[in-house]
Amino acid sequence: MIDASGVSFDADGNTAEFGWGELLTVQFKPSPVGRRLMVAAVLPDGRFFECVVNARKAAVLQQWLGEIGYVVGHYLAARGYPNNTP
C-alpha cells in the first residue's frame, strides 16, 4: 500500500513498513508478464525491498500506473523526485 504514511508491503503474513522520511525513492513498473505491478522501496543506504501486486485486470493496472507517480512525486518531491501532480 502507498498512502500518506508511506509504503507498506504485506506478503505471506510478513509486513514491511517505510515512512516517507525513511525512503530515498520508490520505483515501480508493470511486470513483463501479466497484470502485475512491481514496486521497490529504496532506502538511503542502498537496501531495497520489493513487492509484486496482482491487479487482476489490465485496466486496474493501468489506473495504478497512472496514479502512483503522482502520489510518490508528492511525498518525495523534496528529495528531487519529479512532482507531476496537477
Backbone bond lengths (Angstrom), bond angles and torsions (degrees), N, CA, C in turn:
res aa  C-N    CA-C-N  psi(-1)  N-CA   C-N-CA  omega(-1)  CA-C   N-CA-C  phi
1 M - - - 1.435 - - 1.534 108.19 -
2 I 1.299 115.11 141.00 1.458 121.28 174.79 1.526 106.60 -124.05
3 D 1.345 115.33 120.08 1.457 119.38 -179.34 1.524 109.82 -150.29
4 A 1.304 117.17 -164.73 1.462 121.44 -175.49 1.526 113.63 -62.45
5 S 1.315 117.93 -23.71 1.462 119.95 -179.52 1.521 112.85 -86.62
6 G 1.322 118.09 -19.27 1.465 121.24 179.44 1.510 111.67 140.81
7 V 1.324 114.72 -144.08 1.456 121.84 -176.93 1.519 107.85 -122.33
8 S 1.324 116.30 133.93 1.460 119.39 175.18 1.517 109.14 -135.08
9 F 1.330 114.57 140.91 1.452 122.48 177.49 1.523 107.33 -116.20
10 D 1.308 116.34 138.85 1.456 121.48 176.08 1.516 106.96 -134.79
11 A 1.332 116.31 113.94 1.456 121.06 -179.87 1.521 109.53 -139.48
12 D 1.297 115.37 126.03 1.468 121.49 176.69 1.531 112.32 53.39
13 G 1.320 116.48 38.74 1.451 120.55 178.13 1.518 115.34 82.55
14 N 1.322 117.57 -2.53 1.465 121.59 176.89 1.520 108.85 -100.48
15 T 1.318 116.02 135.41 1.462 120.86 -178.84 1.520 110.19 -121.61
16 A 1.322 115.36 137.48 1.464 121.85 172.66 1.525 106.64 -127.83
17 E 1.321 116.40 126.35 1.465 121.21 -177.82 1.521 109.59 -123.07
18 F 1.333 116.13 136.90 1.455 122.35 -179.23 1.528 108.58 -133.47
19 G 1.322 116.57 121.16 1.456 120.51 174.07 1.523 109.38 -75.23
20 W 1.316 116.75 157.76 1.471 120.04 -177.96 1.522 111.73 -57.88
21 G 1.321 118.32 -33.28 1.456 121.63 179.51 1.518 113.83 -68.26
22 E 1.326 117.60 -19.32 1.467 122.21 179.83 1.519 112.96 -87.64
23 L 1.322 117.93 -14.74 1.458 122.14 -170.05 1.524 112.80 -96.97
24 L 1.318 115.46 139.16 1.455 120.72 169.90 1.520 108.50 -81.82
25 T 1.315 115.51 -47.41 1.457 121.13 177.91 1.519 110.08 -160.57
26 V 1.308 115.61 170.16 1.458 123.07 173.62 1.523 105.96 -128.64
27 Q 1.310 115.55 124.09 1.462 120.63 179.00 1.517 108.83 -107.49
28 F 1.324 116.07 147.05 1.458 120.02 -178.91 1.510 109.57 -153.53
29 K 1.338 114.94 149.99 1.460 121.56 176.72 1.520 108.65 -166.94
30 P 1.328 116.49 160.42 1.460 118.21 174.97 1.525 108.83 -73.11
31 S 1.317 116.38 149.01 1.457 119.54 177.75 1.527 108.85 -72.46
32 P 1.321 116.81 155.51 1.463 118.91 179.77 1.525 112.82 -67.37
33 V 1.320 116.62 -20.06 1.464 120.44 -177.85 1.527 109.22 -125.21
34 G 1.299 116.43 125.42 1.458 120.02 171.95 1.503 115.38 83.14
35 R 1.312 114.07 -160.83 1.461 123.15 -174.85 1.517 110.46 -110.18
36 R 1.298 115.51 61.94 1.461 120.06 -177.16 1.523 110.84 -124.48
37 L 1.313 114.32 148.00 1.456 122.11 176.50 1.521 107.91 -106.86
38 M 1.315 116.54 126.39 1.461 121.98 177.37 1.522 107.31 -100.48
39 V 1.347 116.38 127.59 1.461 122.11 -177.76 1.525 108.47 -128.56
40 A 1.336 115.97 136.09 1.464 121.48 176.03 1.519 109.17 -127.71
41 A 1.320 116.04 128.16 1.463 122.95 173.39 1.522 106.47 -96.31
42 V 1.332 117.02 119.21 1.463 121.96 -175.86 1.529 108.87 -108.29
43 L 1.327 115.75 126.49 1.460 121.85 -179.23 1.531 110.24 -94.23
44 P 1.322 118.13 157.75 1.469 121.23 -177.96 1.532 114.33 -58.28
45 D 1.326 118.22 -27.06 1.465 120.09 -179.56 1.531 113.16 -84.10
46 G 1.339 117.11 5.23 1.461 121.47 176.83 1.516 114.65 96.93
47 R 1.318 117.02 -14.47 1.468 118.09 176.65 1.519 109.33 -68.61
48 F 1.318 115.27 150.85 1.451 119.47 176.89 1.520 109.41 -142.96
49 F 1.302 114.44 153.61 1.448 122.32 -179.66 1.522 107.06 -128.91
50 E 1.323 115.79 134.51 1.459 120.36 -174.73 1.523 111.46 -118.77
51 C 1.310 113.86 153.97 1.455 120.96 176.62 1.528 107.80 -148.93
52 V 1.304 116.24 146.28 1.459 121.86 175.53 1.520 107.19 -118.27
53 V 1.334 115.41 129.55 1.459 121.62 -177.67 1.520 109.08 -115.66
54 N 1.315 116.58 129.13 1.456 122.05 179.74 1.521 109.38 -84.30
55 A 1.326 116.89 120.42 1.468 121.14 -178.83 1.528 112.50 -85.89
56 R 1.304 117.39 -16.59 1.462 124.90 -179.78 1.519 114.07 69.41
57 K 1.325 118.44 -37.16 1.470 121.50 178.44 1.518 108.65 -128.63
58 A 1.324 115.86 141.25 1.469 120.76 -179.98 1.524 111.04 -59.71
59 A 1.328 117.07 -36.31 1.467 120.35 -179.46 1.527 111.32 -64.99
60 V 1.319 117.17 -35.82 1.465 120.92 178.76 1.525 109.62 -68.02
61 L 1.332 116.81 -43.38 1.468 120.23 177.54 1.521 110.48 -59.30
62 Q 1.309 118.02 -43.94 1.462 121.10 179.35 1.523 111.23 -63.87
63 Q 1.317 117.04 -37.58 1.463 120.35 176.94 1.523 110.00 -63.26
64 W 1.332 117.18 -46.86 1.460 121.30 178.87 1.519 110.58 -58.48
65 L 1.325 116.73 -46.22 1.463 120.50 -178.79 1.525 111.14 -63.24
66 G 1.325 116.28 -32.57 1.455 120.58 178.91 1.516 113.56 -73.77
67 E 1.326 117.55 -21.09 1.465 121.24 -175.26 1.532 114.21 -107.20
68 I 1.308 117.68 -31.08 1.460 120.51 -171.36 1.530 112.63 -63.52
69 G 1.309 117.46 -36.99 1.470 120.26 179.10 1.515 112.72 -61.54
70 Y 1.313 116.96 -37.70 1.463 120.74 178.32 1.525 111.38 -66.00
71 V 1.327 115.83 -42.15 1.463 119.80 -178.81 1.527 110.11 -66.15
72 V 1.328 116.24 -50.13 1.466 120.33 -179.91 1.529 109.76 -61.80
73 G 1.315 117.20 -43.39 1.462 121.12 179.20 1.513 112.61 -60.58
74 H 1.305 116.65 -38.62 1.466 120.69 179.61 1.528 111.22 -62.11
75 Y 1.319 116.76 -46.48 1.465 120.48 -174.68 1.523 113.85 -83.74
76 L 1.325 118.30 -21.18 1.464 120.33 -178.87 1.530 113.30 -111.33
77 A 1.320 117.97 11.01 1.469 121.48 -178.52 1.525 111.84 -58.24
78 A 1.315 118.10 -35.20 1.471 121.35 -178.96 1.530 111.92 -66.08
79 R 1.327 117.17 -19.21 1.466 121.20 178.89 1.527 112.21 -98.55
80 G 1.322 116.53 11.15 1.453 120.16 176.68 1.511 114.92 93.72
81 Y 1.334 117.30 1.46 1.447 119.50 176.72 1.524 107.79 -68.94
82 P 1.337 118.19 137.57 1.465 119.37 -178.97 1.529 111.53 -58.36
83 N 1.298 115.72 126.34 1.468 120.50 177.90 1.509 107.82 -103.69
84 N 1.325 115.56 100.78 1.456 121.36 -177.83 1.512 112.39 -104.60
85 T 1.318 117.04 24.57 1.439 119.21 -178.82 1.528 110.01 -67.29
86 P 1.324 116.86 140.34 1.476 120.22 -178.60 1.514 112.30 -67.28
